[in-house]
Amino acid sequence: MGEPWDDAEAGVLSGRPVDSILAVLDQVADRFADPADPLVQEAVRQIRESTGLAVPMIREGLADQVGRIRGIGSLLDAELGTRYALDRFVERAPGLWGRAWGPGLLTCIFSGNVPGIPAFDMALALALKSSCYARPPQAEPHFASLFAQAVSEIDPVLGRELHVCRWAREDRQPYERAGGVMAYGSDQTMSAIRTMVPPGVPFLAHGARLSFAVILQEAATAETARYLAKDVAWYDQQGCVSPHVAYVERGGDLSPTEFAQVVGEELARLAQEWPRASLTIEEGAALRRERDAAEWEADALFAPPEGLDWAVIHSESCGFQPSPLGRFLRTYAVDRWTEAFGRPPQLLQTVAVAGAPERRLLVAEQFGALGASRIAQVGAVQRLHPVWHHDGRATVAALVRWTDVDL
């Protein structure tokens, strides 16, 4: 396969029409939507072994995550004006024509909290007519290689542009030869990588973020509670879009306490359908400490009498305390959703909102001003739109450079 910076491989995709690349990516997405495909079955098996996540969750999650690559063409159109700017000069404004160039080599560092995440960024590199040097997470090292294999089996030329391996943390070469770097992980990891990215090279860092939910009065129903429980159970609450807390307005069909109880009942059911992965000693200790404290401090505690499979901690007074994860949700009763203001804007990611559309837009306006980068519907927080601005920033526009021509 060679190293991704080999001169012999440079520019292989530069003359290839972007639509032909996107057509291959669509075929890859179709393949991962088929649970009977042997490669998909192997991906599910290996992810199950490395993460302990429930098989039905992995299957559904992979289909969603890989399915997002079908929207890369729309993302290119949205951020470049037209995807065809990657093929030729296009008119950008009266008297101004331009052409966009991909990074040439996109270096990606992935974390292991959500299986399937590498698919979109690796596919995006190809759509930008660039190679990808992908470092898979130690916690889940298999999927990125299987995704590259799926591409190779459909189109060997594209497959040769995907390079998956782990390199030493202090190795600077993957960054020094890159035209763009994208990374996921802790804030400490982002800081360490930033020191190795050369000046002028785009670095898209996705560090730690917090997400929460707002349940407006008209949506405080059992159905909404069940949707919220699924949002919490997905990936055992490990994703950056997973809600840590939920603010529930008083005056709905269910009181905030009743709402919390139904969330707990659904989490109990999901524990049978989607058994939670095993906890490390540290994770179990953190959950036990929070559970023990809740017995004295919370207004209501809904949790299994034995075990730590899930918990809903309810308070009648407003507050905010991050969850220790592991399907552990805090709910707070509020008279008005505006009582939830004051969250640290640098940490906000997704705010999941249930309620009437006109009120949801008002919530979006207010929390957007506070730093939230995404307002989602409760029950759909894990289904990411391919054109969303991850952490509030453009992706494609940050990775390409332009050549403009005055005519």
C-alpha positions as CSV (number, residue, x, y, z in Angstrom):
1,M,0.0,0.0,0.0
2,G,2.9,2.4,0.7
3,E,3.0,5.4,3.0
4,P,0.3,8.0,2.3
5,W,3.0,10.6,1.6
6,D,4.8,8.6,-1.1
7,D,5.4,10.7,-4.1
8,A,4.2,7.8,-6.3
9,E,0.7,8.2,-4.9
10,A,0.5,11.9,-4.7
11,G,-2.3,13.4,-6.8
12,V,-3.9,10.0,-7.8
13,L,-7.4,11.4,-7.3
14,S,-6.9,14.9,-8.5
15,G,-8.3,14.3,-12.0
16,R,-11.1,12.0,-10.9
17,P,-14.7,13.5,-11.0
18,V,-16.1,14.1,-7.6
19,D,-19.4,12.4,-8.5
20,S,-17.6,9.1,-9.3
21,I,-16.0,9.1,-5.8
22,L,-19.4,9.9,-4.2
23,A,-21.0,7.0,-6.1
24,V,-18.5,4.6,-4.6
25,L,-19.2,6.0,-1.1
26,D,-22.9,5.4,-1.7
27,Q,-22.2,1.8,-2.4
28,V,-20.2,1.5,0.8
29,A,-23.1,2.9,2.7
30,D,-25.4,0.5,1.1
31,R,-23.2,-2.4,2.1
32,F,-23.1,-1.4,5.8
33,A,-26.9,-1.1,5.7
34,D,-27.1,-4.8,5.0
35,P,-26.8,-6.8,8.3
36,A,-26.2,-10.0,6.3
37,D,-23.1,-8.7,4.6
38,P,-20.1,-10.8,5.9
39,L,-17.9,-7.7,6.4
40,V,-20.6,-6.0,8.4
41,Q,-21.0,-9.1,10.5
42,E,-17.3,-9.1,11.1
43,A,-17.4,-5.4,12.1
44,V,-20.2,-6.1,14.6
45,R,-18.4,-9.0,16.1
46,Q,-15.1,-7.2,16.5
47,I,-16.7,-4.1,17.9
48,R,-18.7,-6.2,20.3
49,E,-15.6,-7.9,21.5
50,S,-13.6,-4.7,22.0
51,T,-16.4,-2.5,23.5
52,G,-18.9,-4.8,25.0
53,L,-21.8,-2.8,23.5
54,A,-25.0,-4.6,22.7
55,V,-25.1,-6.2,19.2
56,P,-28.5,-4.7,18.2
57,M,-27.1,-1.2,19.1
58,I,-23.9,-1.8,17.1
59,R,-25.8,-2.9,14.0
60,E,-28.2,0.1,14.1
61,G,-25.4,2.5,15.0
62,L,-23.1,1.4,12.2
63,A,-25.9,1.7,9.6
64,D,-26.5,5.3,10.8
65,Q,-22.9,6.3,11.1
66,V,-21.8,4.9,7.7
67,G,-25.1,6.0,6.2
68,R,-24.1,9.6,6.9
69,I,-21.6,9.4,4.1
70,R,-24.4,9.6,1.6
71,G,-24.8,13.2,2.5
72,I,-21.2,14.2,1.8
73,G,-22.2,15.6,-1.6
74,S,-24.7,17.9,0.1
75,L,-22.0,19.0,2.6
76,L,-19.6,19.9,-0.3
77,D,-22.4,21.9,-1.9
78,A,-23.3,23.7,1.3
79,E,-19.7,24.7,2.2
80,L,-18.2,25.2,-1.2
81,G,-21.1,26.5,-3.1
82,T,-20.9,23.5,-5.4
83,R,-19.1,20.2,-5.2
84,Y,-17.9,20.7,-8.7
85,A,-15.4,23.3,-7.5
86,L,-13.3,20.3,-6.7
87,D,-13.3,19.3,-10.4
88,R,-12.9,22.6,-12.2
89,F,-13.1,26.4,-12.0
90,V,-16.6,27.6,-11.2
91,E,-18.1,31.0,-11.1
92,R,-18.2,32.1,-7.4
93,A,-19.3,35.7,-8.0
94,P,-19.7,38.1,-11.0
95,G,-16.2,38.3,-12.5
96,L,-14.6,35.8,-10.0
97,W,-14.0,32.1,-10.7
98,G,-12.4,29.7,-8.3
99,R,-11.4,26.1,-7.8
100,A,-11.1,24.3,-4.4
101,W,-8.2,21.9,-3.6
102,G,-8.4,19.3,-0.9
103,P,-5.7,18.9,1.8
104,G,-3.9,16.2,-0.2
105,L,-3.4,14.2,3.0
106,L,-5.9,14.3,5.9
107,T,-4.5,12.9,9.2
108,C,-7.3,11.7,11.5
109,I,-7.1,10.6,15.2
110,F,-10.1,8.9,16.5
111,S,-11.4,8.1,19.9
112,G,-13.3,4.9,20.8
113,N,-16.4,6.1,22.5
114,V,-18.7,5.8,19.4
115,P,-18.2,2.9,16.9
116,G,-18.4,3.9,13.3
117,I,-17.2,7.5,13.7
118,P,-14.2,7.1,11.4
119,A,-16.4,6.4,8.4
120,F,-17.5,9.9,7.7
121,D,-14.1,11.6,8.0
122,M,-12.3,8.9,6.0
123,A,-14.9,9.2,3.3
124,L,-14.7,13.0,3.4
125,A,-11.0,12.8,2.7
126,L,-11.7,10.7,-0.4
127,A,-14.4,13.1,-1.5
128,L,-11.8,15.9,-1.2
129,K,-9.6,13.9,-3.5
130,S,-7.1,13.3,-0.7
131,S,-5.4,10.4,1.1
132,C,-6.3,9.7,4.7
133,Y,-3.9,8.6,7.4
134,A,-6.2,7.3,10.2
135,R,-5.2,6.4,13.7
136,P,-7.9,4.1,15.2
137,P,-8.5,4.2,19.0
138,Q,-7.0,1.5,21.1
139,A,-10.3,0.8,22.7
140,E,-11.9,-0.1,19.3
141,P,-9.1,-0.6,16.7
142,H,-11.0,-2.6,14.1
143,F,-13.7,-0.6,12.4
144,A,-11.5,1.9,10.5
145,S,-9.6,-1.0,8.8
146,L,-12.8,-2.8,7.9
147,F,-14.2,0.4,6.4
148,A,-11.1,0.8,4.3
149,Q,-11.4,-2.8,3.3
150,A,-15.0,-2.2,2.2
151,V,-13.9,0.8,0.0
152,S,-11.1,-1.3,-1.5
153,E,-13.3,-4.1,-2.4
154,I,-15.6,-1.8,-4.4
155,D,-12.9,0.5,-5.8
156,P,-9.2,-0.5,-5.2
157,V,-7.9,2.8,-6.3
158,L,-9.8,4.7,-3.7
159,G,-9.0,2.0,-1.1
160,R,-5.3,2.5,-1.6
161,E,-5.7,6.1,-0.4
162,L,-6.9,5.0,3.1
163,H,-4.1,4.1,5.5
164,V,-5.0,2.8,8.9
165,C,-2.4,2.3,11.6
166,R,-1.5,3.4,15.1
167,W,1.6,5.5,15.6
168,A,3.5,6.6,18.7
169,R,2.1,9.6,20.4
170,E,5.4,11.5,20.0
171,D,5.7,10.7,16.2
172,R,5.4,14.0,14.4
173,Q,5.6,12.7,10.8
174,P,1.8,12.1,10.4
175,Y,1.2,15.8,11.2
176,E,4.2,17.3,9.4
177,R,3.2,15.8,6.0
178,A,-0.5,16.5,6.4
179,G,-2.5,19.2,4.6
180,G,-5.1,19.0,7.4
181,V,-5.6,17.3,10.8
182,M,-8.8,16.2,12.5
183,A,-8.8,14.7,16.0
184,Y,-11.2,13.5,18.6
185,G,-10.5,12.9,22.3
186,S,-9.9,14.7,25.6
187,D,-8.9,18.3,25.8
188,Q,-5.5,17.1,27.0
189,T,-5.1,15.0,23.9
190,M,-6.1,18.0,21.7
191,S,-3.5,20.2,23.4
192,A,-0.8,17.6,22.8
193,I,-1.6,17.2,19.1
194,R,-1.8,20.9,18.6
195,T,1.8,21.3,19.5
196,M,2.8,18.9,16.6
197,V,0.6,20.4,13.9
198,P,2.7,22.8,11.8
199,P,1.7,26.4,11.5
200,G,-0.8,27.0,8.7
201,V,-2.1,23.5,8.6
202,P,-5.8,23.4,9.5
203,F,-6.5,21.5,12.7
204,L,-10.1,20.6,13.6
205,A,-10.0,19.5,17.2
206,H,-13.1,17.9,18.8
207,G,-12.5,17.8,22.5
208,A,-14.7,17.2,25.5
209,R,-18.3,18.5,25.3
210,L,-21.5,18.3,27.4
211,S,-25.0,17.9,26.1
212,F,-28.4,18.1,27.9
213,A,-32.1,18.0,27.2
214,V,-35.0,20.4,27.7
215,I,-38.5,19.0,28.0
216,L,-41.1,21.8,27.4
217,Q,-44.4,21.6,29.2
218,E,-46.4,20.4,26.2
219,A,-44.0,17.5,25.6
220,A,-43.8,16.2,29.2
221,T,-45.4,12.8,28.2
222,A,-44.6,9.2,28.5
223,E,-43.7,9.0,24.9
224,T,-41.1,11.8,25.2
225,A,-39.7,10.1,28.3
226,R,-39.1,6.9,26.4
227,Y,-37.4,8.8,23.6
228,L,-35.1,10.5,26.1
229,A,-34.2,7.1,27.7
230,K,-33.1,5.9,24.3
231,D,-30.9,8.9,23.8
232,V,-29.3,8.2,27.2
233,A,-28.8,4.5,26.5
234,W,-27.2,4.9,23.1
235,Y,-23.5,4.0,23.3
236,D,-23.9,3.8,27.1
237,Q,-24.0,7.7,27.2
238,Q,-20.4,7.9,25.9
239,G,-21.0,10.1,22.9
240,C,-20.5,13.9,23.1
241,V,-24.2,14.4,22.0
242,S,-25.5,12.1,24.8
243,P,-27.5,14.1,27.4
244,H,-26.1,14.3,30.9
245,V,-29.1,16.1,32.4
246,A,-32.7,17.0,31.5
247,Y,-34.7,20.0,32.5
248,V,-38.5,19.2,32.7
249,E,-41.0,22.0,32.8
250,R,-43.8,21.7,35.3
251,G,-47.5,21.7,34.2
252,G,-47.3,18.9,31.6
253,D,-49.2,15.7,31.4
254,L,-46.6,14.2,33.6
255,S,-45.1,16.0,36.6
256,P,-41.2,16.2,36.4
257,T,-41.0,13.4,39.0
258,E,-43.4,11.2,37.0
259,F,-41.5,12.0,33.9
260,A,-38.2,10.9,35.5
261,Q,-39.9,7.7,36.7
262,V,-41.0,6.8,33.1
263,V,-37.5,7.5,31.9
264,G,-36.2,5.0,34.5
265,E,-38.8,2.4,33.5
266,E,-37.7,2.6,29.9
267,L,-34.0,2.5,30.8
268,A,-34.8,-0.7,32.7
269,R,-36.5,-2.2,29.6
270,L,-33.6,-1.1,27.4
271,A,-31.2,-2.8,29.8
272,Q,-32.7,-6.1,28.7
273,E,-32.8,-5.2,25.0
274,W,-29.4,-3.4,24.9
275,P,-27.4,-4.7,27.8
276,R,-24.9,-2.2,29.0
277,A,-21.2,-2.9,28.5
278,S,-19.1,-4.0,31.5
279,L,-17.7,-1.2,33.7
280,T,-14.1,-0.7,34.6
281,I,-13.3,-0.6,38.3
282,E,-13.0,3.2,38.1
283,E,-16.3,3.6,36.2
284,G,-18.1,1.3,38.7
285,A,-16.7,3.3,41.6
286,A,-17.8,6.6,40.2
287,L,-21.4,5.4,39.6
288,R,-21.6,3.9,43.1
289,R,-20.4,7.2,44.6
290,E,-23.1,9.1,42.7
291,R,-25.8,6.6,43.5
292,D,-24.9,6.7,47.2
293,A,-24.9,10.5,47.3
294,A,-28.3,10.6,45.5
295,E,-30.0,8.6,48.2
296,W,-29.4,11.5,50.6
297,E,-29.5,14.5,48.3
298,A,-32.0,13.8,45.5
299,D,-35.8,14.3,45.8
300,A,-36.3,11.0,44.0
301,L,-34.1,8.1,42.8
302,F,-35.1,5.6,40.2
303,A,-32.6,2.8,39.8
304,P,-32.5,-1.0,40.0
305,P,-32.3,-2.3,43.6
306,E,-29.1,-4.1,42.8
307,G,-26.5,-3.3,40.2
308,L,-25.5,-0.2,38.3
309,D,-27.1,-0.7,34.9
310,W,-28.9,2.7,34.9
311,A,-30.1,5.4,37.2
312,V,-32.3,8.5,37.1
313,I,-31.7,11.1,39.8
314,H,-34.5,13.7,40.2
315,S,-34.4,17.1,41.9
316,E,-37.2,19.6,42.3
317,S,-34.7,22.4,42.4
318,C,-32.7,23.5,39.4
319,G,-29.0,22.8,39.1
320,F,-26.4,21.2,36.8
321,Q,-24.0,18.4,37.5
322,P,-22.4,16.3,34.8
323,S,-23.2,12.6,34.7
324,P,-20.6,10.0,35.4
325,L,-22.1,8.3,32.3
326,G,-23.1,4.7,32.1
327,R,-26.8,5.5,31.5
328,F,-26.9,7.8,34.5
329,L,-29.3,10.8,34.0
330,R,-30.1,13.7,36.3
331,T,-33.5,15.4,35.9
332,Y,-34.4,18.9,37.2
333,A,-37.9,20.3,37.6
334,V,-38.2,23.9,36.4
335,D,-41.2,26.3,36.1
336,R,-39.7,27.7,32.8
337,W,-37.0,26.4,30.6
338,T,-35.1,29.7,30.9
339,E,-34.1,28.5,34.4
340,A,-31.6,26.2,32.7
341,F,-29.5,29.2,31.6
342,G,-25.9,29.6,32.9
343,R,-24.2,26.5,31.6
344,P,-20.6,27.0,30.6
345,P,-20.7,27.9,26.9
346,Q,-17.3,26.5,26.0
347,L,-18.5,23.0,26.9
348,L,-22.0,23.1,25.3
349,Q,-22.6,20.7,22.4
350,T,-26.1,19.4,21.8
351,V,-29.3,20.6,23.4
352,A,-32.1,18.1,22.9
353,V,-35.5,19.8,22.9
354,A,-39.0,18.3,23.0
355,G,-41.8,20.7,22.5
356,A,-43.8,22.8,20.0
357,P,-41.8,23.9,16.9
358,E,-42.2,27.6,17.6
359,R,-41.0,27.2,21.2
360,R,-38.1,24.9,20.1
361,L,-36.9,27.7,17.8
362,L,-36.9,30.1,20.8
363,V,-34.9,27.7,22.8
364,A,-32.5,27.3,20.0
365,E,-32.0,31.1,19.8
366,Q,-31.3,31.4,23.5
367,F,-29.0,28.4,23.8
368,G,-27.2,29.2,20.6
369,A,-26.2,32.5,22.0
370,L,-24.8,30.6,25.0
371,G,-22.6,28.5,22.8
372,A,-24.6,25.4,21.9
373,S,-23.6,24.2,18.4
374,R,-26.6,22.0,17.8
375,I,-30.3,21.8,18.8
376,A,-31.8,18.4,18.2
377,Q,-35.1,16.6,18.8
378,V,-35.3,14.4,21.8
379,G,-35.1,10.8,20.5
380,A,-32.9,11.7,17.6
381,V,-29.7,13.2,19.2
382,Q,-27.5,10.4,17.8
383,R,-28.7,10.8,14.2
384,L,-26.3,13.5,13.0
385,H,-27.1,15.4,9.9
386,P,-24.2,15.2,7.4
387,V,-24.3,19.0,6.9
388,W,-24.2,19.9,10.6
389,H,-21.4,22.2,11.9
390,H,-19.6,19.9,14.3
391,D,-18.8,21.9,17.4
392,G,-20.2,24.9,15.5
393,R,-17.5,25.1,12.9
394,A,-17.3,24.4,9.2
395,T,-15.5,21.3,8.2
396,V,-14.9,21.3,4.4
397,A,-14.4,25.0,4.2
398,A,-11.7,24.7,6.8
399,L,-9.8,22.0,5.0
400,V,-9.7,23.3,1.4
401,R,-7.7,26.0,-0.2
402,W,-8.9,28.1,-3.1
403,T,-7.4,29.4,-6.3
404,D,-9.3,32.4,-7.6
405,V,-9.2,33.9,-11.0
406,D,-10.4,37.4,-11.9
407,L,-12.1,37.4,-15.3
